[in-house]
């Protein structure tokens, strides 16, 4: 795609770096760039300053339309590049389409230009950890492996460093996949860690969310490879494996990332899951890779190849073992050896903002799990920790079901510190529906001030406890995004001193937040 002297409109500069990376890359290609964003200029000051600096270095210029969008910008441009956070049903994009203006995204541009093999990672939870584990495994033989996508890293700006043999690991959100699917693009190697309800407020329905996730393999070539979670009911029910693979062929790897294979039969009978090309399973404390072509579920399993042992994994939790199994499955399919997989697992210490131990203070552990933006992710955190928990949770609603998380909070949490938000009252209702009144966790809040919420949690925690930030909700309202929420938690925890805890007035009865 020749972009020199083309009028390109970037819709959505944002503050996460995605729009900034796209705009800088477009400038480097010689495009005439205009940036439009509905946010006010002061909110985008840092991104604007960084982009202006890049333009000056390239002896170029950027035009800005901030605080609004203008129809003429969309209908008179040669190309529109939409940020992943822009809804596909945006009326502004509709105007561009009606005027015959092509619409791209950072990922569609990258897929068209990338010279090397792309390995895509998606799922409702576990995407980031799995993507980083996969990259670590591949780097044993391919040191230049790039990891980007939904990770605040510009894939486009890394293009000059790539060649035909450089693996690229991309963490892909449902937002990014929806646009890739519309363009008929899928990674050659793909995996879906799991599937459960999320982002229904964005996609409109669970089926639409599932359809977006399926785009990670829906347009694979005939020799494409896909890894799916055979222990996850949501994946078995919603990924429509054979409807997709009948379109193009491809090879399936089923990972039993749980104690048992799924019994879900909504889409196809369970024995079919056990008769695809390859499986990755746990046998005792060893993770096994098996070729099961023609294998029926009632037959004797083949011996298989050991990939790694449970003891090789340094990060805790059954969900992280599942993440490691997925990374190992796709890495092995790509050609990594078991020795590469084991070394990567032994040296991987985790991902920031995901069950990250920030500090131990006064005998209390403070753990940052801010990227648990849905109930399933928060539930995984509760199942990982084994100490008494003071949980900081709540926030903006994504129209998700809180029943299982409410039951886990009632069972595992000694005190629940609530953050203000549209989902918080529904979370409390789910907790109270699952707990006897005498056993309901002590409730505090909801708090509109994060420092007050942490102070309440500190006052409720005793030696040996864990204060866990795992909100189970989106961050909008109190914070710019979930990373901002995590950074604030780190800052406040780091500033704790030995002043006496303020216990009085920090908690309330189980009727709070109703």
PyMOL commands that set and color helices and strands:
alter all, ss='L'
color gray80, all
select helices_A, chain A and resi 18-28+41-57+71-76+91-98+106-113+127-138+156-161+174-182+200-203+206-218+233-238+241-248+270-273+310-312+318-334+338-347+375-384+403-412+424-434+437-439+450-460+482-494
alter helices_A, ss='H'
color red, helices_A
select strands_A, chain A and resi 7-11+32-37+62-66+79-82+102-104+118-122+146-149+168-171+189-192+225-229+251-255+278-283+286-291+305-309+356-361+364-368+389-393+413-419+442-447+466-469
alter strands_A, ss='S'
color yellow, strands_A
deselect
rebuild
show_as cartoon
